[in-house]
């Protein structure tokens, strides 16, 4: 089975993209709603949580692991790879690959949580591959709670998005990476505020392409994965609000299963 | 020593009020920044966390316990009293006492996290004492992240406060309970938006009066508590941002100490 984890239910946007791309594969999702969010917490704490999350999925039968959370991808990928001997995918590299492999992006903006932006992972990876690209970042910490409130198209949300994107607009970026799994839910507002000519890269979409290519090229692994098209969604805490929002993002999430930490 | 805990650093407003009221007493504070916030989580999860938080403070030497968090006070007080044989204070009852013991409030508004409002604790306690009082509630989930971002006087914050308070304004409330320890930091905006004639009850201030009265009336307990005027602030996670915001709320919090959960 393919296991995906996230700090909460935002990573369901990644699960959604993966299901669309690989509909026949069995997928396990774990959202750490009891300790969400991760983006405001320290790297040490996020690493500890990420390792615990991965263990939960592996115990449930995951054979490959997808880190469906930009914060955890930014700070915990290396430790996860040291701890678990299995294919591990994260959301950063595919988005970076998309940026560096075409000649369009010369001025790239990255938005994410404070932890993701402070980790410098996106910036370092882009600079290593393409020193000619100018990278600008903006932490957008309030977008996660706004999405979790379901305020997807409110005036307040538009105003806050505009304020966050303003410094990137001044830098005249041509490409913007959505470096947080919650942000695809605000994609239209983000596109409107940053301008139509800016290409938006949704890290959940680039990631699912990468997983698909990997499985196509590694049939010995792909053959071992079960393919009944089942999707189970586990969370560490359930409230009515969490259940409702989860179903809004992904229809398969209409029956969350509780795992006590 | 007097132990106070909160889901994060918002409860430092309670510590601040307590220190002002009882400057000679030694105070231990624990903020669960590794799992903050509590207000979006289920009662079961909040109860589990509250019991763990109390154990940490008791191990460090706390002899009386203050639940400096409205969410934990709302859902976990009973379980805490079953689990620990010591004086335990919470933030709800003092604010309710203030409302029911004067003749002014006939139409009372309560704002808090979703967990606090859904618990119905404020409503039930007020109704039990004074069935003539009409109670209206409004969950304000985004105010906690706004305060934690330090957006204390931004246009966006004012707009969101106005939107949240609008239904209470329509109900023509005469009294408003700030049912979350973060909200005193937005008191001026809240007063401006709800109207000057509405009396605002700050649950951190009413609580510290209650603790002071208790100690004055129970000298055998007061005598056992150490009084060197020391204040130690523990948190389960530290980032630069958390450290900076903590110092803004309480000067004594300029050196947070880390406790790993």
Interface residues (C-beta under 8 A of the other chain):
Chain A: X33 X34 X35 X36 X40 X41 X42 X44 X45 X114 X115 X141 X142 X144 X145 X146 X148 X149 X151 X155 X156 X159 X160 X163 X236 X237 X238 X239 X241 X242
Chain B: X33 X34 X35 X36 X40 X41 X42 X44 X45 X114 X115 X141 X142 X144 X145 X146 X148 X149 X151 X155 X156 X159 X160 X163 X236 X237 X238 X239 X241 X242
